Amino acid sequence: MKFSLKLTACTFAIAAGIILSSSATFAATLLKTGSQGSEVSKLQQALKNEGYYSYHVTGYYGSITQNAVMSFQKANGLITDGIAGPQTLAQLYNIVLKIGSSGNEVTQLQQTLRSKGYFNGPVTGYYGSITQNAVIVFQRDHGLTVDGIAGPQTLGKLYGKNTASTNNRNMSEDIYWLARIIQAEAGGESYKGKVAVGNVVMNRVKSSLFPNTVKGVIFEYYKGIPMFSPVADGTIYNTPSQESIDAAYAAYNGEKPVGNATYFFNPDKAAGSWIVKNKTYVGRIGGHAFYA
């Protein structure tokens, strides 16, 4: 089995998006304390319409706006951090993309689905059957309602965590190491492939045959040899991408694209003879074959 993971220091830049209007155009930023401009004005007006903001629309994101956002987040089961990121904005603006939708928001949807390995068609800005099918697969993989409609819940999940953590002290040790092993082993794989690697690690944590912590599983040795090659070659200490961090959260929270698999390897790079002979084949995602 070959695992590879890369991470060094503790700084994780979290990519996120922001809705610039009620028509759901996303850009690469967040609204938070200190933000200002038309985007903040639209946020304040939307919060006012929902009864969470009772002051003047100023276009400045101060403590009053932050508190209003936190109230909205708490009422809607979102991470209560006072930052208006993609999940919060999608929920607030009640964005729904479906068959027949078109425009920049669909373009962004298609591009993001493509980056996560779900969309292989041309980016057209039109929501047709190819986009619908990609959304259906994404929803199924993430335990969402499978209807092919990209509503607030699906968009929030797709565009990532609504959090602005900037170093490992703001995430648990389990997520920290899980993101590292995912990056090292599946940095070039699709989002689903990344979650699958995390799935294997979490299955090991829950099995009596392996250590009962994420770090313990990753740094386990057998006859003096690390179970995961990234531990041996040092790539475990390189920095994970945001997608690997998102995949770590997903696997840690129970997403299981490879079910009860506890082993995997790349058949194009290794024979995996012992695994093939002694374990049950589960399936293949990208370059990895998974066994339980």
VMD Tcl script that draws the C-alpha trace (Angstrom):
set ca {
  {0.00 0.00 0.00}
  {1.33 3.43 -0.75}
  {0.27 6.56 1.05}
  {1.94 9.86 0.37}
  {1.38 13.14 2.12}
  {2.94 16.56 2.05}
  {2.90 19.24 4.72}
  {5.48 21.41 6.46}
  {4.37 24.45 8.36}
  {1.04 25.49 9.70}
  {-0.42 27.95 7.25}
  {-3.43 26.91 5.24}
  {-4.93 29.42 2.83}
  {-8.59 28.66 2.58}
  {-10.05 29.29 -0.81}
  {-13.59 30.50 -0.72}
  {-16.10 32.38 -2.77}
  {-18.41 35.29 -2.31}
  {-21.76 36.05 -3.82}
  {-21.71 39.52 -5.23}
  {-25.40 39.81 -5.92}
  {-28.67 38.02 -5.36}
  {-28.17 36.38 -8.75}
  {-25.32 34.41 -7.15}
  {-22.14 35.46 -8.90}
  {-19.23 34.01 -6.92}
  {-15.74 35.44 -6.67}
  {-12.67 34.40 -4.70}
  {-13.09 36.29 -1.42}
  {-14.99 36.44 1.85}
  {-17.01 39.14 3.57}
  {-15.88 39.75 7.13}
  {-15.09 42.52 9.61}
  {-13.37 45.33 7.73}
  {-14.87 44.51 4.33}
  {-16.68 47.32 2.57}
  {-18.41 48.14 -0.69}
  {-21.47 47.16 -2.65}
  {-21.15 43.49 -1.71}
  {-21.49 44.38 1.97}
  {-24.46 46.63 1.20}
  {-26.20 43.73 -0.53}
  {-25.40 41.47 2.40}
  {-26.82 43.97 4.89}
  {-29.97 44.45 2.83}
  {-30.51 40.70 2.58}
  {-30.01 40.32 6.33}
  {-32.45 43.17 6.89}
  {-35.03 41.49 4.63}
  {-34.70 38.34 6.75}
  {-35.04 40.25 10.02}
  {-31.47 39.84 11.24}
  {-30.21 43.39 10.63}
  {-32.14 46.46 11.75}
  {-29.65 49.26 11.08}
  {-28.81 51.45 8.10}
  {-27.24 49.83 5.04}
  {-23.76 51.32 5.21}
  {-21.62 49.09 3.02}
  {-19.20 48.59 5.91}
  {-18.80 45.23 7.66}
  {-18.47 46.11 11.33}
  {-19.48 44.45 14.58}
  {-23.20 45.03 13.99}
  {-23.07 43.25 10.63}
  {-20.92 40.52 12.12}
  {-23.44 39.91 14.90}
  {-26.28 39.82 12.37}
  {-24.39 37.24 10.31}
  {-23.75 35.15 13.40}
  {-27.43 35.22 14.31}
  {-28.33 34.09 10.80}
  {-25.71 31.33 10.88}
  {-26.87 30.04 14.24}
  {-30.50 29.99 13.13}
  {-29.62 28.05 9.99}
  {-27.26 25.46 11.42}
  {-24.12 26.97 9.90}
  {-20.69 27.46 11.43}
  {-21.18 30.49 13.67}
  {-18.05 32.51 12.94}
  {-19.50 35.84 11.75}
  {-17.87 35.46 8.34}
  {-20.10 35.58 5.26}
  {-18.53 32.90 3.11}
  {-20.04 30.72 0.37}
  {-22.19 28.54 2.63}
  {-23.68 31.47 4.49}
  {-24.25 33.53 1.34}
  {-25.77 30.66 -0.61}
  {-28.19 30.05 2.24}
  {-28.99 33.73 2.74}
  {-29.59 34.48 -0.93}
  {-31.46 31.18 -1.40}
  {-29.62 30.44 -4.64}
  {-31.03 27.65 -6.78}
  {-29.38 26.54 -10.03}
  {-31.10 23.90 -12.13}
  {-31.84 22.76 -15.70}
  {-32.23 25.89 -17.82}
  {-30.22 28.22 -15.57}
  {-27.44 30.18 -17.24}
  {-24.86 32.85 -16.53}
  {-21.75 33.41 -14.45}
  {-23.06 31.46 -11.49}
  {-23.44 28.34 -13.66}
  {-19.96 28.88 -15.09}
  {-18.57 28.98 -11.54}
  {-20.54 25.87 -10.64}
  {-19.16 23.97 -13.63}
  {-15.60 25.10 -12.97}
  {-15.78 24.05 -9.33}
  {-17.33 20.69 -10.18}
  {-14.54 20.17 -12.71}
  {-11.83 21.01 -10.16}
  {-13.27 18.33 -7.87}
  {-13.42 15.72 -10.63}
  {-17.19 15.68 -11.19}
  {-17.61 17.61 -14.43}
  {-15.88 16.65 -17.69}
  {-17.90 18.65 -20.22}
  {-17.17 22.10 -21.64}
  {-17.71 25.08 -19.32}
  {-20.61 26.79 -21.08}
  {-22.44 28.72 -18.40}
  {-25.58 26.75 -19.25}
  {-27.12 24.23 -16.84}
  {-27.94 21.25 -19.03}
  {-28.10 17.50 -18.50}
  {-24.30 17.11 -18.21}
  {-24.17 19.65 -15.38}
  {-27.22 18.11 -13.76}
  {-25.62 14.65 -13.80}
  {-22.42 16.04 -12.31}
  {-24.40 17.65 -9.50}
  {-26.27 14.38 -8.88}
  {-23.01 12.45 -8.47}
  {-21.61 15.16 -6.18}
  {-24.76 15.09 -4.06}
  {-24.69 11.31 -3.81}
  {-21.02 11.30 -2.76}
  {-21.65 13.90 -0.06}
  {-24.84 12.53 1.48}
  {-27.03 15.34 0.14}
  {-30.55 15.15 -1.28}
  {-30.04 13.75 -4.78}
  {-32.20 15.90 -7.04}
  {-29.73 17.41 -9.52}
  {-30.57 20.91 -8.29}
  {-27.75 23.07 -6.95}
  {-29.48 24.80 -4.07}
  {-28.00 26.41 -0.93}
  {-27.05 23.13 0.73}
  {-25.33 21.71 -2.36}
  {-23.59 24.99 -3.20}
  {-22.45 25.44 0.39}
  {-20.92 21.97 0.39}
  {-19.39 22.43 -3.04}
  {-17.74 25.76 -2.35}
  {-16.21 24.57 0.88}
  {-16.04 25.38 4.55}
  {-17.28 28.75 5.68}
  {-14.28 29.37 7.88}
  {-11.18 31.51 7.79}
  {-8.75 29.44 9.85}
  {-5.20 30.36 8.89}
  {-3.10 27.93 10.85}
  {-3.14 24.47 12.33}
  {-4.02 25.77 15.80}
  {-7.53 26.51 14.47}
  {-8.18 22.94 13.38}
  {-8.08 19.75 15.39}
  {-4.99 17.55 15.38}
  {-7.00 14.83 13.62}
  {-7.94 17.11 10.71}
  {-4.40 18.51 10.58}
  {-2.81 15.09 10.07}
  {-5.63 13.69 7.97}
  {-5.25 16.58 5.51}
  {-1.52 15.89 5.34}
  {-1.86 12.21 4.51}
  {-4.57 12.96 1.96}
  {-2.37 15.52 0.21}
  {0.64 13.21 0.15}
  {-1.26 10.17 -1.05}
  {-3.85 11.79 -3.29}
  {-2.68 15.30 -4.09}
  {-3.19 14.65 -7.80}
  {-6.46 12.78 -7.42}
  {-10.02 14.11 -7.70}
  {-11.85 15.37 -4.65}
  {-13.60 12.01 -4.37}
  {-10.24 10.26 -4.54}
  {-8.95 12.45 -1.73}
  {-11.96 11.72 0.48}
  {-11.47 8.01 -0.26}
  {-7.95 8.09 1.18}
  {-9.28 9.84 4.27}
  {-12.04 7.24 4.40}
  {-9.41 4.47 4.63}
  {-7.55 6.23 7.43}
  {-10.74 6.77 9.42}
  {-11.74 3.13 8.93}
  {-8.39 2.13 10.40}
  {-8.89 4.44 13.37}
  {-12.20 2.68 14.09}
  {-10.77 -0.83 13.64}
  {-9.33 -2.79 16.54}
  {-6.51 -3.93 14.23}
  {-4.94 -0.47 14.01}
  {-4.10 2.45 16.32}
  {-7.14 4.40 17.51}
  {-6.02 7.90 16.51}
  {-5.46 9.50 13.11}
  {-1.84 10.36 13.88}
  {-1.30 6.88 15.32}
  {-2.57 5.25 12.13}
  {-0.42 7.47 9.90}
  {2.76 6.89 11.89}
  {2.28 3.18 12.50}
  {5.30 0.96 11.74}
  {5.39 -2.71 10.82}
  {8.70 -4.51 11.40}
  {10.47 -1.17 11.51}
  {8.95 0.11 8.26}
  {6.34 2.91 8.11}
  {2.94 1.71 6.92}
  {2.64 4.87 4.85}
  {5.46 5.81 2.50}
  {5.06 9.59 3.06}
  {6.28 9.01 6.60}
  {9.40 7.37 5.19}
  {10.12 9.91 2.47}
  {9.13 13.01 4.48}
  {6.31 14.18 2.25}
  {3.99 13.88 5.24}
  {5.33 17.27 6.31}
  {4.42 19.23 3.19}
  {1.49 21.67 3.07}
  {-1.92 20.30 1.96}
  {-4.15 22.07 -0.53}
  {-7.49 23.50 0.52}
  {-9.20 20.63 -1.30}
  {-7.24 18.14 0.80}
  {-8.32 19.99 3.94}
  {-11.95 19.91 2.77}
  {-11.60 16.21 2.00}
  {-10.20 15.64 5.50}
  {-13.24 17.29 7.05}
  {-15.53 15.20 4.83}
  {-13.88 11.89 5.69}
  {-13.65 12.76 9.37}
  {-17.36 13.58 9.40}
  {-18.34 10.23 7.93}
  {-18.26 10.42 4.13}
  {-17.37 6.93 2.87}
  {-16.87 6.73 -0.91}
  {-15.02 3.41 -0.46}
  {-17.14 1.99 2.34}
  {-15.18 -0.13 4.83}
  {-11.90 -0.22 2.89}
  {-8.76 -0.28 5.04}
  {-6.15 -0.68 2.29}
  {-5.31 0.92 -1.03}
  {-2.47 1.07 -3.51}
  {-1.75 2.30 -7.02}
  {-1.83 -0.73 -9.37}
  {0.16 1.23 -11.97}
  {3.05 1.62 -9.53}
  {2.91 -1.43 -7.28}
  {1.70 -5.02 -7.45}
  {0.05 -4.97 -4.04}
  {0.28 -8.77 -4.01}
  {-0.47 -9.30 -0.32}
  {-3.47 -6.96 -0.43}
  {-4.89 -8.56 -3.59}
  {-4.53 -12.07 -2.17}
  {-5.82 -11.37 1.32}
  {-8.34 -8.56 1.02}
  {-11.63 -7.94 -0.79}
  {-11.63 -5.57 -3.72}
  {-13.94 -2.58 -3.18}
  {-13.31 -0.48 -6.27}
  {-10.99 1.96 -7.96}
  {-11.02 5.76 -7.87}
  {-8.48 7.45 -10.10}
  {-5.07 5.88 -9.55}
  {-5.95 3.96 -6.40}
  {-7.51 0.53 -5.93}
  {-9.26 0.06 -2.58}
  {-9.62 -3.13 -0.54}
  {-11.41 -4.07 2.68}
}
mol new
graphics top color blue
foreach p $ca { graphics top sphere $p radius 0.5 }
foreach p [lrange $ca 0 end-1] q [lrange $ca 1 end] { graphics top cylinder $p $q radius 0.2 }
display resetview
